[in-house]
Amino acid sequence: MQPQEFDETYRVLLVSPEVVPFAKTGGLADVAGSLPKALAMHGNDVRVVLPRYRGIEPERTLGDFPVMVGDRKETAILREGSIMARLGDEERRVPVYFLDNYHYFDRDNIYGYWDEAERYAFFCRAVVAMLRFLNWRPEIVHCNDWQSGPIPALLRQAEREDSFYSDIATVYTIHNLRYQGNFGSEVLKLLGLGPEYLTAERMEFYGELSYMKAGIVYADMVSTVSRTYAEEIQTPEFGERMEGVLRSRAEDLYGIVNGINYHEFNPGTDQRIYQRYSDLEGKKANKYGLQGEMELPLGDVPVFGLISRLVDQKGLDLISQIADELLGHDLQIVVLGSGDPHYEEMFRNLRERYPDKVGVYIGFNATLAQKIYAGSDMFLMPSRYEPCGLGQLISLRYGTIPIVRETGGLKDTITNYDPESRHGNGFSFREYDATEFLSTIRRSLGVYYDGQKWQGLVENALHSDFSWNRSATEYMGLYGAALRRVHRILTA
């Protein structure tokens, strides 16, 4: 289902374990840093909360309050910072709250510890207590991914004990269903919930307690990051064993495609690329700059970019299967990413075997990423599954043509180019098949060498609109639906 656009504005608390520019491991942080800005520019009173990890420097400390974790009392130190939302000459401050506890969050990394269940049990309980401490009651609490999944249940429990928490609607967004936060049943005690919650109808999941299932079951509305992914996760192929509970919430499950920040990702103003541009000539200068930096021969050959976590999900086995045949063509490939050592070695090996055709950077380099978006002609995303994807959206913004598999958000955002009607903004293929992938790349090369059609395709890409402005209006519609659901329950 899709929410209706809504004209009202709301008080919104967005809860996320990571938020740009404070903490990031993946696309969730970009969403949690950008969506609040867009909501603020639509007139909403939106605030953000995340843990205060090591290295985050808040603007001020607001105070502290106790939080029970099981039978033990911990202290939550509430600190505040901000992110600035801008639209033209208009500017608004979005408050960002940091929940600090040295025992749980003063660590070298964000994730990857033996006590993840306890760390985020503390975080969830602290978020609920924080509202009372601030004496600020949002209309909507918007939770993201498993780390905040228990909050809708905790808010319902708090409402039974304190009328301050009444009428708060909850939205829970799944960014990647694979990461569920499943732990032993003893975690229930950490959350302060009774044994009645450990049932198949509530939080129990194959003998464990699932933070993600808690969010799906108890939130008033559930969303994920594309329409197609919302449909896919209700099937055994993509459902990660959650398809049953998701089908039970089908009437309340929405898909809203992520956006990107069009101020940050703007080829006309981007200081990180070789030359700012608004047409193909300026883009060509970025190709030559990228070729030079990656030690590839300079020339007007098609350049394919790949920026990715190097893992199975991203369809890299398809690239492995077609690599030699693909590199038999007059083209170049530039790769940026890290991950599975098998794929890191695969790309290093291709670089050694095809030094004039393959450029590789193993690791993370945000500036190089922008240069690849600007300097490539095509962008490869043959994902096995992709909840939304940001790479294809950034590519469109820079006039770089995505080549994608029709799954999740890739299907929702990329329209396969038709040379006859000249409609479309990229190239896509349906089956997860190396032969079909190679055939699609060859189709893209045919259009590339037809200068007039290629220019029209690039203009189609540049005119695609996947800014957060559009996504924010859909989220406001979802917030309205969540509130109407709460009010119907209260008046029933």
Helices and strands as residue ranges (DSSP letters): E 11-15, H 27-41, E 45-51, E 60-69, E 72-87, E 90-100, H 102-105, H 116-134, E 140-144, G 146-148, H 151-161, G 163-165, E 169-174, E 182-183, H 187-191, G 195-197, E 204-205, E 208-210, H 211-218, E 221-224, H 227-232, H 243-248, G 250-252, E 253-255, H 280-293, E 303-310, G 312-314, H 316-326, E 332-339, H 341-353, E 358-362, H 366-375, E 378-381, H 391-397, E 401-405, H 408-413, E 427-429, H 434-448, H 451-462, H 468-491
